[in-house]
Amino acid sequence: MKTATVRDLRNDFAKLEAWLGEGEEIRIERRGEPIAMLTPLKVAEGEKIKIPDFEARRRAIWGDRVFSEEEVKAMREEELGDRG
């Protein structure tokens, strides 16, 4: 089992992600005291984690619509109101 700090989570997550990819369990500590455990997902061999098809979702909502610069500006102004 590997050990990491809260700072490692924030600043060096890529290292922790690599450890998880290798099947390592990681104990998270704050000021030397354990506060959490990170464990890799157990996926059966041959089974893949389903990743959402974001492009299909975008097409379902917007179709092949492409907004002009003026339309984008108008939508932003409408969303931001007085803040923009």
C-alpha positions in Angstrom: 0.0 0.0 0.0 1.3 3.5 -0.9 0.8 6.6 1.2 0.1 10.1 -0.1 -0.8 13.4 1.4 -3.6 15.8 0.7 -1.0 18.0 -1.0 -0.1 15.1 -3.3 -3.8 14.8 -4.3 -3.9 18.5 -5.2 -0.5 18.9 -6.8 0.6 15.5 -8.1 -2.5 13.6 -8.9 -1.0 12.1 -12.1 1.4 10.1 -9.9 -1.4 8.8 -7.7 -3.5 8.0 -10.8 -0.5 5.9 -12.2 -0.4 4.0 -8.9 -4.1 3.3 -9.1 -3.6 2.1 -12.7 -1.1 -0.4 -11.4 -3.6 -1.7 -8.9 -2.1 0.0 -5.8 -4.2 1.0 -2.8 -3.3 4.5 -1.5 -3.7 5.8 2.0 -4.3 9.5 2.2 -2.9 11.4 5.2 -3.3 14.9 6.5 -0.6 15.9 9.0 0.4 12.3 9.4 -3.1 11.1 10.3 -4.9 8.8 7.8 -8.1 10.3 6.5 -9.1 8.3 3.5 -8.3 5.3 1.2 -8.2 5.3 -2.5 -8.6 2.0 -4.2 -8.6 1.1 -7.9 -11.9 0.0 -9.5 -12.2 -3.7 -9.9 -13.1 -4.3 -13.5 -13.6 -7.8 -14.8 -11.1 -8.8 -17.5 -12.4 -8.0 -20.9 -15.0 -5.6 -19.4 -14.5 -2.0 -20.1 -15.8 1.0 -18.3 -18.4 2.7 -20.5 -17.4 6.3 -21.3 -20.3 8.6 -22.2 -20.6 9.6 -25.9 -20.4 13.4 -25.3 -20.4 14.1 -29.1 -23.6 12.2 -29.6 -25.2 14.1 -26.7 -24.1 17.4 -28.2 -25.6 16.4 -31.6 -28.8 15.3 -30.0 -29.2 18.7 -28.3 -27.8 21.0 -31.0 -27.7 19.0 -34.2 -25.3 20.4 -36.7 -26.0 24.0 -35.6 -23.0 26.3 -35.7 -23.5 29.7 -33.9 -22.2 32.9 -35.4 -20.0 35.2 -33.4 -22.9 37.6 -32.9 -25.2 34.8 -31.6 -22.6 33.7 -29.1 -22.1 37.3 -27.9 -25.8 37.8 -27.5 -26.1 34.5 -25.5 -23.3 35.5 -23.2 -24.7 38.9 -22.6 -28.1 37.3 -21.8 -26.5 34.8 -19.4 -24.3 37.4 -17.6 -26.8 40.2 -17.5 -25.3 43.1 -15.5 -22.2 41.0 -14.5 -20.6 41.1 -17.9 
